[in-house]
Amino acid sequence: MMNLATGTKSLLFGAHWPPHILMVALAWRWLYGSWPTWRETIAICLHDIGYAGCEQMDGDDGTLHPERGARIADRLFGQHYGDLIRGHSKGYADIAGVPLSKLYGPDKLSHAFEIAACYAFRTRLTGELRQYRGCLWNAARHDDPLVSDEQWFRVIRARMTRGGIAHALTITAPNGLGEARGR
């Protein structure tokens, strides 16, 4: 089992393991004041499926991870739901030239529901943590190697949570004063 690709391990027991779907749905509820529709729930279930088989989570293959789930959602429910998945990832949205979607905020805010020690343990097992710290750590300008994995995650979680809430506020109403919570 340890010979699986990092992305596959992530989906099975790492950062994108099945409870991530629940955390995204909880974040959706918190941000938008209602549960996702059943089609939106299917999109949430599919949004990270493209990590299967990826070796580098933030490399060329991992950056393109929304494509697989978006194609499935396109076929099942139409382009609107495919675009919901395409726009959940800023890296992919930038490359594909698509806007961030309503799923972006809940996906980022889902980290607020994570326990730092649990996240660090799981992502150490999968090999993701080394990749994430190598990429996101430097981007966050907190590159002190003496900081524990749990402390690192707390910094990243705070940044992602703020970004998810800020995005949700901008898409819920034209004047930026929407119905999203967390104002």
N, C-alpha and C positions, 0 to 999 in steps of 0.2 A: 504494500500500500504506500510506502514511503517513496516508491519510484514514480508515483504519479506526478504530473505537472503541478507546479505551484498553484496555478489557478484552479485546477480541479480540487486540490486539497483545501483551498480557500472556500470553495463551495460546500465541501463536505464537513469541515470542522474548523475553518479559519475565520477570517474577517467577514466572509460572505456566506457563512453557514446558515442553515434554515431559519434560526431565530432572527437573523438580520431582516428577513421579510416582515416579521411581526413588528420589529422595531421601526421599520419604515412606515408601516400602517399606523402605529401609535403616533409617530411624528406627524403623519398626515392629519390625523384626528386633532392633534394638539395645534397644528398650524392653521388648519382650515375649518375647524369646528364641526366636521362631519367625517364619517368613515368614507374611505374610497368606495366608489361603485364597484360592482362585481367585475366589470371590464378593467377598471383601474387596478383592482386587486390582482387580476391576472397579469397585467403589465408590471406590477410590483414584483410578482413572482418570477417574471421573465427578465427583469432589467439587468441582472448580472450574469445570466446564464452563459454569455459569451466568454467568460473567464475560463470555462472548461477547456483544458488543453494548453492554456497559456503558460509560458515559463516566466516571463517578465510581466509583473502586474502593471507597471507603468511604462513598459517598453512598447515596441511597435505592435505586438499582438495584443497586449492588455489594453492599450489605448483604444483599440477598435472593438472592444468587448460589447458595446451596445448594439452593434450591427445584427448579431444573431437573434437576440430577443426581439429587436425591432422588426426584423423580417417576419418572424412568427406572428407578432401582433398585427402587422400589416395584413397578413393573410386571414387571420381570425376575425379582426374587428375593423380593419381599415387603417388608413395612414395616420389618422389622428392619434391612435393608440401606439403606433410605431414611433411617431414623433415624440410621444410622451417618454418613451424609452430612450430614443436618440438624444433627447435634450437633458437627460439626467446626469450626464457626464460633461463637465466643462472642457476637458481635454478633447473628447470626441466632438463636441459641439463646435469647438474652434476649428478643428480639422475639416469637418463636414460642412461647415458654414450654416449650421442650424441654430436656432435660438435655444436658450436654456428653457426647460419645460417646468410644469407644475410639480414634477417628480424630483427635480433638483433639490429643492428645499428639504423635503422629508428625508431624502437619502442622506444628506449631510447632517441634518438634525438627529438622525437615528443614532449617531455616535453619543449623544447625550444620555441615551438609555444604557450604554455599555458600562460595565465595571472594568476599570483600568487593568487590574491584575488579571482578570479573566481574558480580556482582549490580548494583553501582552503574552500570556501563556499560550493561547491558541495560535497566535501569529508567529510565535517562536517555533512552534511545532511544524508549521507549514513552510517556514522560510520566508514568509511575507514580511515579517518585521524588519529583517535586514534590508530588504528592498525598499520598504517604506521609509525607514530611517535614512537610507542613503539618498532618497529623492525628496521626500516631504520635509525631512529634518532640516536640510539646507535651505529649502524654500521658505521655511518658517523662521529662518535666521536664529535658530536655537541649536547650534551645532556643537554644543559642549558634550564630548563623548563620556563625561563623568555623570551625566544625567541618566537616571534609571529609565528603563523602558516604560514603566508606569508613569513617571513624570513626563516623559516625552509624549505619551498618549494623551495625558491631561491637557498639554499645550495644544496639540493637534485637535483634540475634541473641542476645546473652547473656540478655536479658530473656525472649525467646520460648522459648529453650532451657530456662531454669529453669522457666518456666510449663508447658511440655510434659512435662518430667520429673516435676514435682510432681503434675500431673494424673494421669499414668500410675500413679504410686505410689498415689494414692487410689482408683483404680478396679480395681486388680488383686487386692485382698484387703480384706475388711471391716475389718480392723484397721489398714489403711494400710501394712502391711509386706509388700506383695505381691512378686511375682516380677519386677517390672520392674527393669531395670538402672539404674544411675546414682544409686543411693542414696548 
